[in-house]
Amino acid sequence: MLLVLVLAATLGVIGTGTARFLRIDREETIKHYERITSDTTRLLEEHAQRTIHSADLILLQALRMIRERGGVGAIGSRLDWADFGELAQHLPEQGVLWIYDADGRARLGTSAFPTPPLTVAERDYFQAVKTRGEPFHIGPTIRGKTTGKVFFTVNRPILDEQGRFLGMVQAAIDTAYFTKLYDLPDSNLDPLTGIYRLEGGIVVRRPGMETHLGADVSRGPVFRSLLARAPAGNYESVSPLDGTVRIAAYRRIAGLPLVAIAGVSKTAALAEWRARTVRAIWLNLGALGVLIVLGVLTWSALRRQERSRSLAEAALRTAQDSEQRACLAGRQAEQAQQQLYEAIECLPDGFALFDAEDRLVLCNSRYRDFYALPGHDIDGGIRFEDILRRGAERGLYVDAIGRVDAWVAERVAQHRAAGQAHEQRLWDGRWLRIDERVTADGGRVGVRVDISEAKRREAELADLVRRNALLAAALEATPNGIAITDTATDAPLVLYVNRAFEAMTGYMAAEIVGRTIRVLYGNETDAEVAASLHDAKLRGETVTAEMINYRKDGVPFWNMVRLAPVLDPGGSTLAHVAVLWDTTEAHRHEAEELQRQKMEALGQLAGGIAHEINNLLQPVITLSNLNIGAPDLPAPVREDFADILSAGRQCRDVVGAVLAFARKEGTATQPLVLGDAVCRALSFARGVLPPAVVIDSRIGDREAVAMIGATELTQVLMNLLTNAADAMDRSGTVTVTLDRLPGGGSLRLTIGDEGCGMDERVRQRLFEPFFTTKPQGKGTGLGLAVVHGIVRGWRGTISVTSALGRGTSFEIMLPVAESPTIGYPAIESPSA
């Protein structure tokens, strides 16, 4: 019964543990795909915003051209078709531009000339801008009457100066422009990507764009309730169109009446988890089978033990009956005595009985083998002391050599005292354990047991202990981390770690021994590498791999792992030993080198493109300047030229920033006292920054000279100080520190703020051109790229340290100049 209870309890523990593991594994799998779908909706949002914004700019340009050509009624010539067709070329996927009059009749369509007769007066998008007065409208997906393509529309009304409706201009965007992007995700997961109107109408959907054309999904959970709660989130539901259960995410597209939805099939996403579940069930079934076999074997052993005990009890009863019968009959007593002699003779150990006068009464042949000498038999009646002395004089006892009399006296005293066992070594290397007892009549009975094999094993054990101590000391002294785990493959338990492992991971031996080695795993641990280690253990192979593990304090670190099995002489695996060495520093150097190469390549590319754009801007700016001063130029045209000139100059400033980042243009530097130059630049900055921003300057070295440009230094500091002010919400203290590093060869300029800080992902991309975390329209993403280019032009370096909620610190390292000539140029306001 107890055995059954133990088996049931063990099975319960295994089942409960497996169920909990599978539940957690399933939850982590679903969270993984929720993150993927959320990231996809952000991509869809950015793509839709860029596309529709570009289409709206083209519509605004078309409205301007219609007003310049006399209104809707004047549109329709081949020249108009050619001009508007050139404008439509800028629409995605070669979209079509349509112009309709107030009655919904097509005046011009860029897809063909002459424009086919087409009326859209009853269309929802026409009624939206005409009847409902919407200034901007995105229509549902429809199939074109002339082209047959599936598209959605972006529409704007044509109004006169009094706001009366004159017609509509429309951009028809082919949905293929979106579905080509949406085809990129892994089709094995049956992905869903789409853009929907707020009332549930489909704009773009992949898959099923053709099948579900014109369908309405307003009864889905996103449009019924989720959008009212939050602009973005994750959910799980059955698709009202194809019935597929999906893990999905939604996001309200900022600035547009649209919603982005992305999802993956829940069945496909959980396929791998189900495979792991099946494997776990089979492993549990195997464990159950092993437990049942062990239980049956244990039950059989107990049954055999019970039968043996019964037989022993029966034999004892038989012996007692025999003894009683022996007392009643003399012949039976003699027979029993003879049996006793025979039994003593059959003993594997030496046996001897001495009387009260220490004369030998009887002994077996094994006793004689131990002590008999050639030509000297051990006969009954010989005294115990005589046996000892004769053997000692002939060298039979190693301990008696050179001290026969003393040794004999000591041994006789032991014999007479009796009651304690002791050991004795013979001349041939054998060891005996002697156990003697006093009989009731004052005699002595003793047993000699050959313990030579036990002594040999004891010596081997002592040598093994010594070697193990040496091995343990060597393991503790090695600079590489070493961990030994048991043979479990699912969750191997740690049996031993050395001091280097403790220093590397932060786990003390007492904390990690008995726990699974997988406590070192974390979110960034490569699952494929971990699986390769697991597979190598199953195959009994030695494997080397590199992976990210986590210290006890949660800090990740790169390390190389060499895993090997520990085999017994028969080839069976006893344990696994892992040797670890930290490669974090090597990865950091590699990442820095890659970043340097990346920034250099970006600078070369950006510089080349910027020069080409600069060449193209020259005639635009020059001709605009010439024509804007013409006396007979109409006011609207003069305003147009002013807009062109302003846009050209802004573009030239952006090109200048790109060139500054690339450092393709010449950089004028001269030896300046860096402390004085920084103070003058900060004086200028204090007048530009918000009043609530305080600059705490700590200039420690006012004599060191550096090869820099004063204007560029002001530009660098203004960029960094402006970013610091924005990070602190335009209120707080910025600390600017200048000091000379030990050795005197380098100067360090540090700008630190108390702002919101940034995460590691943003920090790694901080100096990339056009990368910005500011809202759209608040920055070009070139400020820090330009700073990087300027500092590099000074033969210096710039680095940044930051953490969310802990502020940001920029550190600029500059070489000390050797030129004695020191310049003091005036401070200029930096350009963009």
C-alpha positions, -999 to +999 in steps of 0.1 A: +000+000+000+028+024+009+045+016-024+013+025-043+010+058-024+047+067-032+042+060-069+009+080-069+026+110-052+056+109-075+033+108-106+013+137-092+045+158-087+057+150-122+023+158-137+018+190-118+053+203-127+049+194-164+015+211-165+029+243-149+058+243-173+036+239-204+012+266-192+040+291-187+056+281-220+022+287-238+018+321-221+053+332-232+046+320-268+014+341-270+032+371-255+060+367-281+035+369-310+016+398-293+049+418-294+054+409-331+019+419-341+022+452-321+055+460-339+038+452-372+009+477-365+035+504-358+051+496-392+016+497-409+009+530-392+041+547-404+037+533-440+000+545-442+009+579-428+037+584-454+016+571-483-016+591-476+003+622-467+021+621-500-012+616-518-027+646-500+002+668-510-004+659-546-041+667-542-032+701-528-009+707-558-037+696-581-062+721-565-037+749-570-032+739-607-071+739-612-074+774-597-045+786-619-062+772-651-096+788-645-115+763-624-130+729-630-149+739-661-116+748-679-100+714-673-101+687-699-075+694-727-047+671-737-022+696-721-042+694-689-041+656-691-003+656-697+004+680-668-019+663-643-005+629-655+030+641-647+017+650-612+000+616-608+033+599-615+043+607-579+014+587-565+024+553-552+022+524-576+014+548-605-020+558-591-046+577-609-057+614-604-093+623-611-111+656-613-149+657-611-174+686-615-201+695-590-224+669-605-199+641-601-190+638-638-153+631-646-136+661-662-102+645-663-086+611-654-049+606-658-053+569-667-064+576-703-072+604-728-098+614-737-113+608-702-140+581-704-176+592-694-178+584-657-202+596-630-195+591-593-224+612-579-238+583-560-205+571-546-200+575-508-168+594-511-184+620-534-213+625-510-188+628-481-171+659-496-202+674-513-231+667-489-214+662-456-187+689-463-157+668-453-125+686-463-105+654-465-119+619-470-105+584-474-129+561-493-134+524-489-117+499-513-135+496-547-127+482-581-122+508-608-147+511-636-121+519-662-089+501-650-104+471-632-078+476-604-086+474-567-079+508-551-090+532-524-094+569-528-081+601-511-105+630-518-106+667-514-134+692-524-129+720-550-143+752-535-145+787-547-135+817-527-170+818-510-166+781-500-192+769-526-187+733-539-174+732-575-162+696-577-138+671-563-102+661-569-094+625-561-062+603-559-069+566-565-042+545-548-037+509-560-039+485-530-010+465-545+013+492-532+004+480-497-001+443-503+035+440-517+047+451-483+022+429-464+034+398-483+068+400-465+058+384-431+062+346-427+033+329-444+036+298-422+018+317-395-011+327-417-005+364-411-032+391-413-023+427-421-047+454-430-058+490-428-095+497-420-117+528-417-130+537-383-165+524-391-151+490-402-148+493-439-117+476-455-091+498-471-063+473-475-063+436-463-039+408-468-049+380-474-083+380-491-081+415-507-100+403-538-123+379-519-135+404-492-137+435-514-163+458-500-167+437-468-176+453-434-159+441-402-176+466-379-189+437-358-154+427-348-142+434-313-118+463-324-146+484-337-173+473-312-153+481-280-115+481-281-110+514-299-133+531-274-110+519-245-075+525-259-060+537-292-038+506-294-036+471-279-037+433-283-066+410-285-075+375-296-107+367-316-123+348-344-121+367-377-156+376-389-145+371-425-125+338-427-133+323-392-096+320-383-087+324-346-058+350-345-035+366-320-037+402-331-029+438-324-046+470-334-035+507-336-054+539-343-034+557-370-025+591-357-039+620-378-060+597-400-095+581-396-079+547-400-070+516-379-041+493-385-046+456-376-020+428-377-024+392-365-011+356-368-030+324-367-032+311-332-031+276-344+001+281-364+017+302-336+011+275-311+022+246-334+057+244-319+043+247-283+020+217-291+049+197-303+068+204-271+036+194-252+035+161-270+072+154-262+066+163-225+036+139-223+057+111-238+085+118-214+061+116-185+046+084-198+082+070-200+089+081-165+056+065-153+067+033-170+100+034-152+084+040-119+060+011-124+089-012-133+108-001-102+077-005-080+072-041-093+109-049-087+108-035-052+076-054-044+092-086-057+123-080-035+102-074-005+083-107-011+116-126-015+129-110+018+097-121+035+101-157+023+138-157+034+128-145+069+102-172+071+127-198+061+152-185+086+126-187+114+117-222+103+154-232+104+158-217+138+128-236+151+143-268+136+177-261+153+159-256+186+141-289+182+174-306+173+191-292+204+163-305+226+165-339+210+204-338+214+199-332+252+178-363+253+201-386+234+239-388+237+245-400+202+226-370+189+249-348+210+280-363+196+265-359+161+258-322+168+294-318+182+308-333+150+286-310+129+299-280+150+335-291+142+327-294+105+310-260+106+340-244+122+362-260+096+340-246+068+344-211+081+362-187+057+380-171+086+405-185+111+390-198+143+408-209+175+396-219+210+420-218+240+413-230+275+418-211+308+455-219+307+459-205+272+464-240+256+449-247+222+417-267+224+408-266+187+413-246+155+403-249+119+426-253+089+422-216+080+439-206+113+467-230+106+472-215+071+477-181+088+503-191+114+518-225+105+555-226+096+574-253+076+583-281+100+562-268+128+526-279+131+501-263+153+488-292+175+462-292+203+476-284+237+503-259+225+504-227+245+493-194+228+525-176+238+546-204+222+527-200+189+534-163+190+571-166+199+578-192+173+562-171+146+579-139+157+613-155+158+608-167+122+597-133+109+560-141+106+549-109+121+562-077+106+556-056+138+577-080+159+609-077+138+637-065+161+616-065+192+604-101+197+601-102+235+584-069+238+560-076+210+551-111+224+544-095+259+521-069+243+503-094+222+498-118+252+484-089+272+459-081+244+449-118+242+442-120+279+423-088+281+402-097+251+370-078+243+386-055+216+394-061+180+428-052+166+447-056+133+478-077+126+502-076+095+519-108+084+552-112+066+536-118+032+517-085+033+484-099+044+464-081+071+443-099+097+416-084+120+416-103+153+385-104+175+388-124+208+363-130+236+365-146+270+344-178+274+324-187+305+351-211+318+379-185+315+391-196+281+396-175+250+378-178+216+391-158+186+384-152+150+410-141+124+395-124+093+416-117+063+412-079+056+440-076+030+415-067+002+398-041+025+433-026+033+441-024-004+409-007-011+414+017+018+448+026+004+433+032-030+405+053-014+431+074+004+450+079-029+418+088-046+409+113-019+444+129-023+440+131-061+405+145-057+418+172-034+445+181-059+419+181-087+395+203-066+424+228-059+432+229-096+396+236-105+394+264-080+426+279-093+416+279-130+407+314-143+378+300-163+344+294-148+336+256-144+302+241-136+294+204-133+258+193-138+240+160-135+228+139-164+193+154-165+186+168-200+155+189-194+166+208-163+202+198-154+210+205-117+243+220-107+266+197-087+297+220-084+310+254-095+344+270-089+354+304-077+358+318-112+322+308-120+311+326-088+329+358-098+316+356-134+279+350-125+275+365-090+261+332-078+278+317-048+282+279-048+257+275-019+232+295-039+233+276-072+243+240-063+211+220-065+194+245-088+191+242-126+219+258-146+192+275-167+189+302-140+216+319-161+192+321-191+172+353-198+153+372-225+183+377-247+196+341-244+196+326-279+171+297-279+188+280-308+222+280-290+206+266-259+188+240-280+222+230-296+237+225-261+207+204-252+210+183-283+248+178-278+241+165-243+215+140-257+241+128-282+269+127-256+291+150-277+315+178-268+303+212-281+315+248-280+290+277-283+288+314-275+257+329-259+243+356-236+237+346-200+226+367-170+243+374-137+225+371-104+219+409-105+203+407-139+232+421-159+236+402-192+271+391-203+285+372-233+304+340-226+319+311-245+307+277-233+325+244-239+303+215-228+316+179-225+303+146-210+320+130-180+322+092-188+328+062-166+351+034-178+321+017-194+313+048-215+282+058-196+276+095-188+281+103-151+277+141-154+285+171-177+312+197-173+309+232-187+339+255-191+329+292-194+349+323-202+336+358-205+337+374-240+317+405-232+347+428-237+355+413-270+319+419-282+320+455-270+351+462-290+335+445-320+303+465-317+324+498-314+343+489-345+311+481-365+295+513-353+326+533-364+325+516-399+288+522-401+290+559-393+319+563-418+300+546-446+269+566-438+290+598-439+304+589-473+270+581-487+253+611-472+281+635-484+279+623-520+241+626-521+242+660-504+267+674-530+245+663-559+214+679-543+234+711-536+243+713-573+206+709-583+195+736-557+218+763-572+196+771-603+164+769-582+177+795-556+194+817-583+164+818-607+140+824-578+161+854-566+163+868-602+125+865-609+113+876-575+127+911-582+110+916-615+088+948-613+059+935-635+056+901-618+020+894-606+017+892-568+006+855-568+035+845-589+059+866-567+045+847-536+051+814-554+087+824-561+091+835-525+078+800-514+102+783-538+132+805-526+123+798-489+120+760-495+152+760-515+171+778-487+157+754-461+168+725-483+202+740-486+205+742-448+196+706-445+222+698-472+247+718-452+239+698-421+244+665-440+277+678-454+288+688-419+280+653-407+299+637-436+328+662-432+332+664-469+335+701-468+366+718-455+368+723-417+387+754-406+405+747-373+431+766-354+448+762-320+424+777-293+424+777-256+396+753-251+384+766-217+381+802-230+363+790-262+338+769-242+331+799-219+324+822-248+301+795-265+282+790-232+277+828-229+260+828-263+240+797-254+226+812-222+209+839-242+192+813-265+181+786-241+149+788-221+152+809-189+144+779-167+175+760-180+206+766-158+241+759-172+265+748-145+300+752-160+330+736-144+361+745-164+390+728-147+418+735-172+420+771-187+454+767-204+451+736-226+450+742-264+430+722-289+427+723-327+391+733-332+368+758-349+351+783-326+319+785-347+317+747-349+323+744-311+293+768-306+273+746-330+282+714-311+274+729-277+241+745-289+230+711-304+238+692-271+224+719-248+191+722-269+187+685-267+193+686-230+167+713-225+141+693-245+149+662-224+143+681-192+111+696-205+129+730-208+136+732-171+166+720-151+204+721-148+229+711-175+264+705-162+293+713-186+327+700-174+362+704-190+393+687-176+426+671-187+429+633-184+459+618-166+489+618-188+481+652-203+475+640-239+437+644-240+410+668-230+375+657-219+345+679-224+313+665-207+277+677-211+253+661-186+216+667-180+189+656-156+164+646-182+143+616-190+173+596-204+170+569-231+171+531-235+199+511-250+182+507-284+179+545-289+215+551-276+230+527-302+213+547-331+218+581-316+243+594-342+226+579-372+216+607-397+178+613-399+171+593-367+151+612-342+128+605-312+111+639-315+075+642-329+071+647-366+080+682-376+101+689-345+135+678-358+154+665-388+174+639-370+207+655-382+217+674-351+237+647-334+249+633-367+264+667-374+279+669-339+295+635-346+309+647-379+324+679-364+340+661-335+355+635-359+368+663-380+387+676-349+403+641-347+382+635-315+356+610-303+322+614-288+303+589-266+271+588-246+259+571-214+223+572-205+195+553-187+158+558-186+149+582-158+186+589-150+196+616-174+221+616-203+258+625-204+278+632-236+316+629-234+339+645-261+376+635-261+400+659-279+438+657-284+458+685-269+473+707-296+511+713-298+509+746-318+519+777-298+498+800-319+464+806-302+435+823-319+404+840-304+378+844-331+344+859-325+315+837-316+290+832-344+254+819-342+256+783-355+236+773-386+215+742-387 
